[in-house]
Amino acid sequence: MRTTLIGLATLVVVSGLQPAAAERVGIAIVEAPEQSSGICFAGNLDRGFDCARAECVEGGAELRDCLRVAWCYPARWSADVFLQSSEGFHWHEYLCGWATREAVEAAVRVKCEEQGEVDLIECAMVRLWDEGEEIELE
């Protein structure tokens, strides 16, 4: 009986560590070019993209125009980067799955500095998330 109680207590302690891993979410990103976008966090790809597409449609796009752009699991630290060329074209790129805020911020700096032949007039992180929680930018 004592062994069973110790085993049960051990199971309770160990299972107490599990919810953090089980609560991980992925990030689903959908865009309808020049119309709308959707970004949702979910435990699986299908729910994430269903939610992101619904958000995209709410923004004014047709469902058929809301295209899957990215899925990262786990989302961890993720960022939305706005880029604009000197010719006026603009777009968003997404970085996701980074272990720390510092790491994703460093990745944004590299992305903005290493654009090759694209002459950018703007490149900046415009949104930041930590496991689905949006972090206010300063």
C-alpha positions as CSV (number, residue, x, y, z in Angstrom):
1,M,0.0,0.0,0.0
2,R,2.8,2.4,0.9
3,T,4.5,1.7,-2.4
4,T,1.3,2.4,-4.3
5,L,0.9,5.8,-2.4
6,I,4.4,6.8,-3.2
7,G,3.9,5.8,-6.9
8,L,0.7,7.7,-7.0
9,A,2.3,10.8,-5.4
10,T,5.2,10.5,-7.9
11,L,2.7,10.3,-10.8
12,V,0.9,13.4,-9.5
13,V,4.1,15.4,-9.2
14,V,5.4,14.3,-12.7
15,S,2.0,14.9,-14.3
16,G,2.0,18.4,-12.8
17,L,4.9,19.1,-15.2
18,Q,3.0,18.0,-18.3
19,P,0.4,20.7,-18.7
20,A,3.0,23.3,-19.7
21,A,4.1,21.2,-22.7
22,A,0.5,20.2,-23.5
23,E,-0.6,23.9,-23.6
24,R,1.8,24.7,-26.3
25,V,0.2,26.4,-29.3
26,G,1.1,26.8,-32.9
27,I,0.7,30.0,-35.0
28,A,-1.3,29.9,-38.3
29,I,-0.9,32.8,-40.7
30,V,-3.2,33.4,-43.7
31,E,-3.1,36.3,-46.2
32,A,-5.3,37.5,-49.0
33,P,-2.8,39.7,-50.9
34,E,-3.8,43.3,-50.8
35,Q,-7.0,42.6,-49.0
36,S,-6.8,41.0,-45.5
37,S,-5.0,38.6,-43.3
38,G,-5.6,36.3,-40.3
39,I,-3.3,35.1,-37.5
40,C,-4.5,32.6,-35.0
41,F,-3.0,30.4,-32.3
42,A,-4.2,26.8,-31.8
43,G,-3.1,23.4,-30.7
44,N,-3.2,22.0,-34.2
45,L,-2.8,23.0,-37.8
46,D,-6.4,22.5,-38.9
47,R,-7.9,24.6,-36.1
48,G,-5.3,27.2,-36.5
49,F,-5.9,27.7,-40.2
50,D,-9.7,27.5,-39.9
51,C,-9.5,30.3,-37.3
52,A,-7.0,32.4,-39.4
53,R,-9.1,32.0,-42.5
54,A,-12.3,33.1,-40.7
55,E,-10.3,36.2,-39.4
56,C,-9.2,36.9,-43.0
57,V,-12.7,36.8,-44.3
58,E,-13.9,39.0,-41.4
59,G,-11.3,41.5,-42.7
60,G,-13.1,41.7,-46.1
61,A,-11.5,39.0,-48.2
62,E,-13.2,36.1,-50.0
63,L,-12.5,32.7,-48.4
64,R,-10.8,31.5,-51.7
65,D,-8.4,34.4,-51.5
66,C,-7.2,33.6,-47.9
67,L,-4.1,31.6,-48.6
68,R,-2.0,29.7,-46.0
69,V,1.3,31.4,-45.5
70,A,2.8,29.7,-42.5
71,W,2.3,27.3,-39.6
72,C,4.8,27.0,-36.8
73,Y,4.5,24.6,-33.9
74,P,5.3,25.5,-31.2
75,A,4.8,29.2,-31.9
76,R,7.0,30.2,-29.0
77,W,8.3,33.8,-29.8
78,S,6.9,34.9,-33.2
79,A,7.1,38.2,-35.1
80,D,5.3,40.0,-38.0
81,V,7.9,42.0,-40.0
82,F,6.7,44.7,-42.3
83,L,8.9,45.5,-45.4
84,Q,8.5,48.2,-48.0
85,S,10.7,48.6,-51.1
86,S,11.8,51.9,-52.5
87,E,9.4,51.2,-55.4
88,G,6.5,51.3,-53.0
89,F,5.6,47.6,-52.8
90,H,5.1,46.3,-49.3
91,W,4.6,43.0,-47.7
92,H,4.8,41.1,-44.4
93,E,7.1,38.2,-43.5
94,Y,6.8,36.1,-40.4
95,L,9.3,34.6,-38.1
96,C,8.1,32.0,-35.6
97,G,9.3,29.4,-33.2
98,W,12.1,31.3,-31.6
99,A,13.2,30.4,-28.1
100,T,13.5,33.9,-26.7
101,R,12.5,37.5,-27.4
102,E,16.2,38.4,-27.9
103,A,16.5,35.6,-30.5
104,V,13.5,36.7,-32.6
105,E,14.6,40.4,-32.4
106,A,18.1,39.4,-33.7
107,A,16.4,37.4,-36.5
108,V,14.4,40.5,-37.5
109,R,17.6,42.6,-37.6
110,V,19.2,40.0,-39.8
111,K,16.2,39.9,-42.1
112,C,16.1,43.6,-42.4
113,E,19.8,44.0,-43.0
114,E,20.2,41.1,-45.5
115,Q,17.6,41.7,-48.2
116,G,20.1,41.4,-51.0
117,E,19.0,43.3,-54.1
118,V,15.8,44.7,-52.6
119,D,16.2,48.3,-51.7
120,L,14.1,48.8,-48.6
121,I,12.8,52.1,-47.3
122,E,11.3,50.4,-44.3
123,C,11.7,47.1,-42.4
124,A,10.4,46.7,-38.9
125,M,8.8,44.3,-36.5
126,V,5.2,45.4,-36.2
127,R,3.8,42.6,-34.0
128,L,5.3,40.3,-31.5
129,W,3.9,37.2,-29.6
130,D,5.0,34.9,-26.9
131,E,3.2,31.5,-27.1
132,G,0.1,33.3,-28.4
133,E,0.2,36.3,-26.1
134,E,0.7,39.5,-28.1
135,I,3.4,41.6,-26.6
136,E,3.1,45.4,-26.8
137,L,6.0,47.0,-28.8
138,E,7.7,50.0,-27.3
